[in-house]
Amino acid sequence: MTPKVAAYLRDVAPATPCLVLDVDRVEQNYRRLMAAMPLARVYYAVKANPATPILERLVGLGSSFDAASLEEVQACIAAGARAEAISFGNTVKKESAIRTAYAAGVRMFAFDSEAELKKLARSAPGARVYCRILVGNDGAEWPLSRKFGCEIGMAKDLMVQAGELGLDPYGISFHVGSQQTKTAAYEVAIGRVAMLFTDLAEAGVNLRMVNLGGGYPVRYRQEVPEIDDFGAAIMGAMAEHFGNALPEIVIEPGRFIVGDAGVVSAEVVLVSRKAKDDPVRWVYLDIGRFGGLAETEGEAIKYAFRTPHDGAADGPVTIAGPTCDSTDTLYEKSNYRLPLALESGDRVELLSTGAYVTTYASQAFNGFRPLAEHYV
Ligand SMILES: *Cc1c(COP(=O)(O)O)cnc(C)c1O
């Protein structure tokens, strides 16, 4: 937790549940990433946290943006981003959204299928397009599986076709899965992209850009490699596979930029046991799966907790949200322990929750309001 967030929680004590996020930390993270990968251009993945104070700060720093929808494109423009600094990175777009984004000046689009390519040819003529390929997501705690990307052979044919359709065949992208803890995931993917560059050059299509996607991890309960380790592995692999003919390098960090800038402040609603001598206590919070903690599904992302009793004796707990839905149980199998002194009314903090929380909050499931947000 940054000193600014700690001071805000202490002095203002905002009603829970809420996210308090330090926008200065966003700037620091952006600068750390640029230092780790000076040759890369940062396209912030807006979906991680689209709050205006974050977008405005990043615009001021010269960041570009990866938008997943027309609404995100418009949020970036409203925050002061130039349309040329926006990539429409979702491979699944309504044609009306493509048309409107193109009319607003967006000129870079992702695709992973022939049908999408044809939409782009019709509604974004001449635009720079990049094809997303499928790569392994091993090592990712929040994998993106097979939903996006296509096989490499198909990507080759589609990039040839892109040129024939009057589009600018610009580059190749991949995403190694979010909260990726293994630098090797990028190295393997870069090798595959380099082969595709060679194949396409032989077919007369000279690509100019590699988009390494996001995935750069945040520290939750477990240590993760430093961003410098990712930078070194990635730049080493780029040099190994591309030599002196380095293409433009794009990265699309989301979680890394905003994750550790934010803290969710919550209240303990109840501490109970299922039997008198059951060692496991159930701790119910006023935030759960539907209040924004969607990434606890499958106990995939394991947030670290702070309580007023840290350091005192603790015991095993199951941690759950406040709604009357049994899937609103956050952690049952991940060996969480919390202080024995914890009781109803205590405030607890969930650390490094600046990414993928506010926008995952449901509208008013069970009457619980969406998460309140404070940017400091
Ligand atoms: C979600 C997403 C990102 C951001 O991923 P992080 O793991 O948060 O860095 C980047 N690019 C694309 C295409 C995405 O879908």
The ligand as an SDF file (V2000), in Angstrom:
LIG
                    3D

 15 15  0  0  0  0  0  0  0  0999 V2000
   -6.3610   -8.0510  -21.2080 C   0  0  0  0  0  0  0  0  0  0  0  0
   -5.4290   -7.7160  -22.3010 C   0  0  0  0  0  0  0  0  0  0  0  0
   -4.2220   -7.0530  -22.0130 C   0  0  0  0  0  0  0  0  0  0  0  0
   -3.7690   -6.7330  -20.6240 C   0  0  0  0  0  0  0  0  0  0  0  0
   -3.3350   -7.8580  -19.9570 O   0  0  0  0  0  0  0  0  0  0  0  0
   -2.6180   -7.7510  -18.5280 P   0  0  0  0  0  0  0  0  0  0  0  0
   -2.3960   -9.1590  -18.1710 O   0  0  0  0  0  0  0  0  0  0  0  0
   -3.5250   -7.0260  -17.6140 O   0  0  0  0  0  0  0  0  0  0  0  0
   -1.3460   -7.0100  -18.7370 O   0  0  0  0  0  0  0  0  0  0  0  0
   -3.4260   -6.7130  -23.0800 C   0  0  0  0  0  0  0  0  0  0  0  0
   -3.7730   -6.9980  -24.3480 N   0  0  0  0  0  0  0  0  0  0  0  0
   -4.9170   -7.6280  -24.6560 C   0  0  0  0  0  0  0  0  0  0  0  0
   -5.2450   -7.8880  -26.0720 C   0  0  0  0  0  0  0  0  0  0  0  0
   -5.7650   -8.0230  -23.6390 C   0  0  0  0  0  0  0  0  0  0  0  0
   -6.8950   -8.6740  -23.9430 O   0  0  0  0  0  0  0  0  0  0  0  0
  1  2  1  0
  2  3  1  0
  2 14  2  0
  3  4  1  0
  3 10  2  0
  4  5  1  0
  5  6  1  0
  6  7  2  0
  6  8  1  0
  6  9  1  0
 10 11  1  0
 11 12  2  0
 12 13  1  0
 12 14  1  0
 14 15  1  0
M  END
$$$$
